[in-house]
Amino acid sequence: MLQPSYCRFCHNACPILVEVEDGRAIGVTGDRDSPMYEGYTCVKGRALPEQHYHPERLLTSQKRMPDGTYRPISSEQLMDEVAERLEQIVRRYGPKAVASYTGTMIVASATIRPMLGALMDAIGSPMRFDSDSLDQIGKHVAKALHGMWMAPPQGFDDPDVGLVIGANPLISYSGGLPIGNPGKWLQRWMERGYQLIVVDPRRTDLAKRAGIHLQPRPGEDVSVLAGMLRVIVSEARYDKEFVAEHVGGLEALRAVIEPFTPGYVARRADIDADALVQAARTFAGGRRGFAVASTGANMSGPGTLVEYLVLNLNTVCGRWLRAGEQLAAPFTATPGAPAKAQAMAPFPGYGLGDALPGSGLHASSGGLPTAGLPGAILHHGEDRIRGLISCAGNPVASWPDQLKTVEAMQALELLIQVDIKMSATAKLAHYVVAPKMSLETASFTAIQEAVSQYGVGYIGYAAPWAQYADAVVDPPSGSDLFEEWEFFYGLARRMGLQLEVGPISPFGLVAPVALGMETKPSTEDILAIFNRGGRIPLEEIRKHPGGALFPGSPVFVEPKDPDCRDRLDVANAQMMSDLEAISRDQADTLATSANGEPLEFRLIPRRIQQAYNSSGHSLAGMRRRHNPAFMHPDDLGSLGLQAGDMVEIISARATIVALVEPDDTLRRGLVSMTHAFGGAPETDHELRSIGSSTGRLLSVDRDLQPYTGQPHMSNVPVGVRPASSAHGGPD
């Protein structure tokens, strides 16, 4: 029997048909009747049955015993013990002693993040951390410094041109392509004349299809963007009408970008000056389009400035919807804000609230910096964090500075890890909470609508799509599992707390609802709360189990308020000061390791389709279970290395071992590796089956971005040498 659902392995949310036999999922295919996806799925989605019945899957929660071993614990006893220990911490040290962390697998259920947030609200702790602050938190701060346009940007429905910086969305499904069938979308629009510009130090899958590919040195995205802005402004190719009515600071911007001539940028970034000019003219010349930056650009340098300049490009070229234009993809399943053709003035975006214990790091408009969480745990003051609820992520594998992360996890009085297996983090936890998985739970595409607000052209639908999925199979026989939200609810009830849950949308337009704490709600009750105020009622969405387009009544951009005087700011004083400093910084000194070894290469990340950050590594669909260190063939030759050789990769922080592979899509001088592989240091001998931890090479005690606390995670100086015999390398 085929049961409709949608994949929740990543945020692309592909409609799927699940083959169920004797109550067990045995296969997954894409739904070819879907008008949005046309049957598209990837290897991760097709591996869902394997993931659900994998021998490593936990079928009951686990408790760490005094001797370090783990024993099964029933769901009820688990909640009893965890609630008691949380109450003890709060009673002794206050609510701020308890923190939460959510990773990228919140895509598995729309209920996870809101319900954990409701629990933290009820406890009274603001110590909430998430994976957003590790890669692109500069998007949030840049919006604050630039101001916000109160209508959507020109999106994926009718583009002429797209500029994509540091993203490979054909593999990662984010940053420049819409949710759906990314390859077909790109092919169709390119056949209609869509012009794609890619800025990336690697000739990625997307770059191979671009009309213009600028392949700069990593970390030079700011100079490339400033150079493009200079061409557009100096040649008067900007949208003069839009700028005159809605934008301030153009002349100040003009003065600061003046040094970024095509020749200067070409020398600095090692790109062709004529290609830079062509890219700028092509982007400005399009009738409609968007510019977007992603993790590669954000993690390799000043991410807030990168995102600010991206906003400036979109703004001076008028890439925003105007009064009377129809929204191609209005919010469907969740409430959306009214769209108005006007600016919201800049607002405070960083330095918010009290500093984290043990650091000078503050919250920004994107939240608390996760890079500061290990320090707040290891801090010796009475205000340190003592308890952590970690859900939908694997900090030991995915956070930067693995050595400090492991030390922090071990120092906690209470570590609760919600996980489907004994991950690297679970092996350090006091309690491991075993949840149901996506085919065993109901959800709907609320997360997909929320993330569409993350950034211009970053992710979102090209049309008004929504889907609801019921559970299609029961949990394995003999298991004792529950949904993540049920765990959070059970803790709150035992702690005598009242939970209030609001809609998942980012606008805060609908008041939260107080849950009944005597009679437990159902998952459907929780999802209905998220749908309150949505354009299409959940009952209607449920009538279309394979998902559907819901055009409904058209939604148009409203005109500007008569008394609105706000303007978007393209010359924020702090951003201009940072840009001026970069224009003066000509030197690129050679970094060295702790013992003085030269670090002649730069480490950059790369995505693979077979895994979603730390999830999916053990599935059969993986081509390999380790993450090779890819290098240009000429670099391998200069080091006397061949494919499959084991090397040591050295940074100023630590050393890891990895296996090298050639990749001629890279610039010379780079080492490109997929992140979130490997385990704690004692598992390095399992390199060939679990990979290498690039996070161990990174530090959260140096080179943090000043406005967000985001760590330096790409363009990291490293050295490469053949591995010693101690690691199984040559004698």
Order of alpha helices (4+ residues) and beta strands (2+ residues): beta-beta-beta-alpha-alpha-beta-beta-alpha-beta-alpha-beta-alpha-alpha-beta-beta-alpha-alpha-beta-beta-alpha-alpha-beta-alpha-alpha-alpha-beta-alpha-alpha-beta-alpha-beta-alpha-alpha-beta-beta-beta-alpha-beta-beta-alpha-beta-beta-alpha-alpha-beta-beta-alpha-beta-beta-beta-beta-alpha-beta-beta-beta-alpha-beta
